[in-house]
Amino acid sequence: MGKRHPFIRYGLPMISLTVFGAVGLAHLIQGSKDIAKFKDDQEWEIIETRKALSRTGPVNAYKPKNISLDEELMALQEKVDINNYDYKRIPRPSEEKSH
């Protein structure tokens, strides 16, 4: 059969493999596009929800006051006395395992 009809033995499998491969690849690419579109739609909904919330207030309701680094340093120095401290020995890892 192969000597009389080489198209059936070699050509038909090659053409069918090419056609089915193209159809399968198109199906996979379409699935990928659908997933990307779904994710894009979700992100768009989140953005629109944020915009709606920002119009009513909750998103931008927290406004921290502007504090300079000098003010923050002074506040920290008032809380912590760096001149009055006690030495505390920290055990070494080998000492912890032996006890």
NORTA-V797160 format. One record per backbone hydrogen bond with DSSP energy under -0.5 kcal/mol. NH is the residue of the N-H (numbers start at 1). CO is the residue of the C=O. If there is no record, write none. Layout:
nh->NH co->CO
nh->NH co->CO
This chain:
nh->5 co->1
nh->9 co->5
nh->10 co->6
nh->11 co->6
nh->12 co->7
nh->14 co->10
nh->15 co->11
nh->16 co->12
nh->17 co->13
nh->18 co->14
nh->19 co->15
nh->20 co->16
nh->21 co->17
nh->22 co->18
nh->23 co->19
nh->24 co->20
nh->25 co->21
nh->26 co->22
nh->27 co->23
nh->28 co->24
nh->29 co->25
nh->30 co->26
nh->31 co->27
nh->32 co->28
nh->33 co->29
nh->34 co->30
nh->35 co->31
nh->36 co->32
nh->37 co->33
nh->38 co->34
nh->39 co->35
nh->40 co->36
nh->41 co->37
nh->42 co->38
nh->43 co->39
nh->44 co->40
nh->45 co->41
nh->46 co->42
nh->47 co->43
nh->48 co->44
nh->49 co->45
nh->50 co->46
nh->51 co->47
nh->52 co->48
nh->53 co->49
nh->54 co->50
nh->55 co->51
nh->56 co->52
nh->57 co->53
nh->61 co->58
nh->63 co->61
nh->67 co->65
nh->72 co->68
nh->73 co->69
nh->74 co->70
nh->75 co->71
nh->76 co->72
nh->77 co->73
nh->78 co->74
nh->79 co->75
nh->80 co->76
nh->82 co->80
nh->84 co->81
nh->85 co->83
nh->91 co->89
nh->95 co->92
nh->96 co->92
nh->97 co->93
nh->98 co->94
nh->99 co->95
